[in-house]
Amino acid sequence: MEDKKEEEKKVEPQKEEEPKKDDDKKDNPPKSEEPKEEDKKETQNESKKESNTLTLQEQRNFIQQIIKNDLDNDKPAHKKSEIKESYPFWETQPVLQFNKESDIKFGEIWKDHKVEDQPKEPFPLPEPGLEWKDVDMNQQNEIDKLYEFLKTNYVEDEDHMFRFDYSKDFLKWHLTSPNYCPEWLISIVQLDTKKNKKKMVGFIAGIPIKVCIHGYDLELAEIDFLCVKKEFRNKRLAPLLIKEVSRRIHLRNKWWAVYTSGTMLPKPFCETTYYHRNLNVKKLVDVHFTYLPHNMNMARAKNVYKLPTELPISGFRPMEEKDVDQVQVLLENFEKQFKVHGYYDKDLVKHWFIPRKNVVYSYVRENKENKITDFISFYNLPSSILQHESYKKLMAAYSFFNINTTITVKEIMKCALILAKNAGFDVFNCLNIMNNEEAFQDLLFGKGGGKLKYYFWNFVCPPTEPKDLSLVLM
Ligand SMILES: CC(C)(COP(=O)(O)OP(=O)(O)OC[C@H]1O[C@@H](n2cnc3c(N)ncnc32)[C@H](O)[C@@H]1OP(=O)(O)O)[C@@H](O)C(=O)NCCC(=O)NCCS
């Protein structure tokens, strides 16, 4: 267990400088939904009991009463109609539209593409002083600038309580995967004439991936980290970033893309939901990530979510380089069962799954014949806590791939939870994609508020159920 010491270290509330708050007017913090009358009675009865030991049914009742916040910026459908009346930019793009039936049921929308027809120069920017600039992920000072930009401007929940805080090591890992294209990492900078410095005001990233869409293989770009500085919002920089990254992707003779968003755009092929498993309930309640129902005290809540420190299944150990070949085969066989999935050759397995401290955690389970039969992985994506005096960082583990061939989904997920808890995470987040959902109820996951939508650009994919999808975009 190479990283054991690190994993066992508990993460203390961070004491680092408070992140710069945005200038937007803050809305009220989210409120816990009032439990239904019958739930209230049940909770009151429960709280009269002396014992802190709950039956499974009681635990389920409890979990149903807890309202979770989602970490994306989605608006729940019951609060606001998610679909806008018109999408002036997206209506010009090769994507399915809400108000128009498409003749194409599967495959490309724009077919006649030629590299030589692409504009050779970047799209003009709307204001003097703005410039395009590639971000060089081999220069530490450029990684530092990108990190600060995203830490201050990237995705927040709708009540401005949490904002994603991708670490520098995470950004380097994610944006320099094998065969990455340096010119697909694009920023817009503003010249600060007083300080003679360039400040980042927009960013978008593309990385090359290969996916299988209902039996059809496609090499395309995964688009991530679309972000515009708060002061530059609503100036149509986002469409420019999207058009510019598309132009550069086309110059590499690639004509399709995949991306996710909490925002409803025309038109998702799959809508997925985050589920959250509390690991550190006290902190999650303190920072208003989670609420306890009326009459539920903290001692009982802690008891409900308690996990052992030892894994219930023996044989898991951190993945090492020598495991790459076996993990690649395991992953390849696992992926085949999903209608929309990615491909991982050995280089990609090495890049994405060999453990990296504080970035990605992977574990293999080997039998007596040294055959790897099961695999767990999750990644570290903390959020800044924007409105708490002492807690500054929410430590969230995100499920990546859990592959089980000799144990159940519930058993492997329970091992993942324990490993994440032992590594100091506060919460374990997991999409209801692949077979993950099988474990949610028994392991006391709570449903998140928003939906994460999946989209293809220039490719019509039939509507796909989350359980038939295995793409994890970060
Ligand atoms: C998302 C973001 C870049 C949009 O920028 P903006 O300044 O608000 O919007 P702009 O005026 O530049 O552009 C508006 C267009 O972008 C579209 N848009 C908004 N969010 C989008 C998203 N996540 N992905 C793609 N397009 C998006 C809008 O629908 C609109 O297009 P339309 O005219 O067809 O409706 C900006 O709000 C932001 O940085 N938010 C925080 C980070 C974030 O949420 N990133 C998205 C992660 S998926």
PDBQT file of the ligand as one rigid body, heavy atoms in Angstrom, charges set to zero:
ROOT
HETATM    1  C1  LIG A 501     -21.261  29.018 -19.214  1.00  0.00    +0.000 C 
HETATM    2  C2  LIG A 501     -20.691  30.407 -19.494  1.00  0.00    +0.000 C 
HETATM    3  C3  LIG A 501     -19.314  30.251 -20.123  1.00  0.00    +0.000 C 
HETATM    4  C4  LIG A 501     -21.619  31.103 -20.472  1.00  0.00    +0.000 C 
HETATM    5  O1  LIG A 501     -21.127  32.409 -20.697  1.00  0.00    +0.000 OA
HETATM    6  P1  LIG A 501     -22.092  33.695 -20.668  1.00  0.00    +0.000 P 
HETATM    7  O2  LIG A 501     -21.255  34.889 -20.659  1.00  0.00    +0.000 OA
HETATM    8  O3  LIG A 501     -23.036  33.489 -19.536  1.00  0.00    +0.000 OA
HETATM    9  O4  LIG A 501     -22.951  33.565 -22.002  1.00  0.00    +0.000 OA
HETATM   10  P2  LIG A 501     -22.682  34.257 -23.413  1.00  0.00    +0.000 P 
HETATM   11  O5  LIG A 501     -23.414  35.541 -23.483  1.00  0.00    +0.000 OA
HETATM   12  O6  LIG A 501     -21.240  34.348 -23.707  1.00  0.00    +0.000 OA
HETATM   13  O7  LIG A 501     -23.324  33.185 -24.402  1.00  0.00    +0.000 OA
HETATM   14  C5  LIG A 501     -24.619  32.745 -24.274  1.00  0.00    +0.000 C 
HETATM   15  C6  LIG A 501     -24.760  31.488 -25.076  1.00  0.00    +0.000 C 
HETATM   16  O8  LIG A 501     -24.006  30.435 -24.463  1.00  0.00    +0.000 OA
HETATM   17  C7  LIG A 501     -24.883  29.321 -24.240  1.00  0.00    +0.000 C 
HETATM   18  N1  LIG A 501     -24.429  28.577 -23.064  1.00  0.00    +0.000 N 
HETATM   19  C8  LIG A 501     -24.635  28.875 -21.774  1.00  0.00    +0.000 A 
HETATM   20  N2  LIG A 501     -24.072  27.922 -20.993  1.00  0.00    +0.000 NA
HETATM   21  C9  LIG A 501     -23.529  27.033 -21.829  1.00  0.00    +0.000 A 
HETATM   22  C10 LIG A 501     -22.826  25.823 -21.612  1.00  0.00    +0.000 A 
HETATM   23  N3  LIG A 501     -22.588  25.350 -20.398  1.00  0.00    +0.000 N 
HETATM   24  N4  LIG A 501     -22.385  25.149 -22.692  1.00  0.00    +0.000 NA
HETATM   25  C11 LIG A 501     -22.626  25.610 -23.942  1.00  0.00    +0.000 A 
HETATM   26  N5  LIG A 501     -23.298  26.754 -24.199  1.00  0.00    +0.000 NA
HETATM   27  C12 LIG A 501     -23.734  27.435 -23.141  1.00  0.00    +0.000 A 
HETATM   28  C13 LIG A 501     -26.235  29.952 -24.048  1.00  0.00    +0.000 C 
HETATM   29  O9  LIG A 501     -27.271  29.015 -24.237  1.00  0.00    +0.000 OA
HETATM   30  C14 LIG A 501     -26.200  31.033 -25.099  1.00  0.00    +0.000 C 
HETATM   31  O10 LIG A 501     -26.430  30.472 -26.370  1.00  0.00    +0.000 OA
HETATM   32  P3  LIG A 501     -27.887  30.684 -27.068  1.00  0.00    +0.000 P 
HETATM   33  O11 LIG A 501     -27.883  32.092 -27.562  1.00  0.00    +0.000 OA
HETATM   34  O12 LIG A 501     -27.942  29.685 -28.176  1.00  0.00    +0.000 OA
HETATM   35  O13 LIG A 501     -28.900  30.405 -25.999  1.00  0.00    +0.000 OA
HETATM   36  C15 LIG A 501     -20.583  31.268 -18.203  1.00  0.00    +0.000 C 
HETATM   37  O14 LIG A 501     -21.862  31.458 -17.665  1.00  0.00    +0.000 OA
HETATM   38  C16 LIG A 501     -19.700  30.640 -17.149  1.00  0.00    +0.000 C 
HETATM   39  O15 LIG A 501     -18.478  30.741 -17.222  1.00  0.00    +0.000 OA
HETATM   40  N6  LIG A 501     -20.305  29.984 -16.137  1.00  0.00    +0.000 N 
HETATM   41  C17 LIG A 501     -19.566  29.345 -15.072  1.00  0.00    +0.000 C 
HETATM   42  C18 LIG A 501     -18.865  28.110 -15.589  1.00  0.00    +0.000 C 
HETATM   43  C19 LIG A 501     -19.827  27.153 -16.256  1.00  0.00    +0.000 C 
HETATM   44  O16 LIG A 501     -20.945  26.943 -15.797  1.00  0.00    +0.000 OA
HETATM   45  N7  LIG A 501     -19.342  26.526 -17.337  1.00  0.00    +0.000 N 
HETATM   46  C20 LIG A 501     -20.104  25.566 -18.070  1.00  0.00    +0.000 C 
HETATM   47  C21 LIG A 501     -19.705  24.232 -17.620  1.00  0.00    +0.000 C 
HETATM   48  S1  LIG A 501     -20.647  23.023 -18.460  1.00  0.00    +0.000 SA
ENDROOT
TORSDOF 0
